[in-house]
Amino acid sequence: MINEADTCRKYVLPKLTAWEQVPHLITEQYFIDAGRILTAGGRDRRRKKKFADYLLCYTRDYPLAVVEAKRKHKRSQDGLDQAKEYAELLGLKFAYSTNGTDIVEFDFTTGLMTSMSSFPSPSDLWARHKQVEGLSDDVADKLLTPFDLTGGKVPRLSMNCN
């Protein structure tokens, strides 16, 4: 039986080829949370760590979406709740779940879940993000400009996508 890692390698990554073009990046197994520490009966234990299967970034410092992959024999929407949780933790507007064949998108800006056969391109997702956030081209360009210590630009909090 094909496992989740095989599904990712054989089916999901080929569907993400548009995201592998520079400056668009895919980060696999993106670390989100070390797991909450629980204390019970004088013993401490840590809950399971959280990793997004894929973090889709428009540029190195500007993530747009998370993707949760499930085994080929599962339904594409089986990982959507997990993808939504990770997107919320990271402050992202788009969450995807896939079994390698079918893809389900949850758009936090509309609250809609949509089935699709392929992932949106980086430029399409960026355009949707800009529209929802009301970003002019000038503001969007500034958001995508890397912080430069010598240029005196104001830093912003970012997640590194590599």
Buried (B, 14 or more C-beta within 10 A) or exposed (E): EEEBEEBBBEBBBEBBEBBEEEEBBBBBEBEBBEEEEEEEEEEEEEEEEBBBBBBBBBBBBBBBBBBBBBBBEBEBBBBBEBBBBBBEEBEBBBBBBBBBEEBBBBBBEEEEBEEEEEBBEBEEBBEBBBEBEEBEEEEBEEBBEEEEEEEEEEEEEBBEBE
